[in-house]
Amino acid sequence: MTPMYNIIFLQIGKCFRRIIVKRGLDMAESTKIRIAESLKELLARKPLEKLTVSDISNNCGVNRQTFYYYFHDVYDLIEWILLSEGRKLFSDRRNRESWQDGFLEIFSAMKENSIFVRQTYRSHARENLEKILLEGAETIILQILATEEIPLSREDAAFIAGFYKHAFAGIVLDWIGSDMKGDPAVIVKKVEMVMASSLSENLRRFSVNAI
């Protein structure tokens, strides 16, 4: 076989390997999504604390071994759902014209998954819910700071974002704790009113004093 044919077959082999790997990844992702949807479906009928791996697996037609191949337990599955869906939400800026839109998207996503979110809030997985809310709030606040004309060091921007993210995440958690009572648009408007004055003043101080 000539060197040219060797190169051709080598490239064909690489292409097939890439296709096989991609299909494997797609299948893994599809299976994890099926398991996640099964959990959400069951939460409409059963409290989280009473759900078992067998319940979730049987409901979506996979065996327990498949579940444990991807997740350690039910709470590991919950963490994966929060991280994968949350990060996708916060990274997708295509239809977002303002930071207000970003915060409203958080409320909307929570509302759409209200049963899952409220049960998570009342469970041992609440810490994971808080984590993804803090991450999302920080992402949006850093976007706000990036549009301001006042120059900030990276360290100061991170400090300010860290301060405000806890305030916003706390507001969302309180809203969830109240069984999502209250109009998200009104809540975001109030946040806007507070931030319009306090954020501008804080940015000015950081710029002038250069701590």
Summary of the structure (lengths in Angstrom):
residues: 211
radius of gyration: 22.6
end to end distance: 70.1
largest distance: 75.4
contacts: 580
relative contact order: 0.08
helix: 81%
strand: 0%
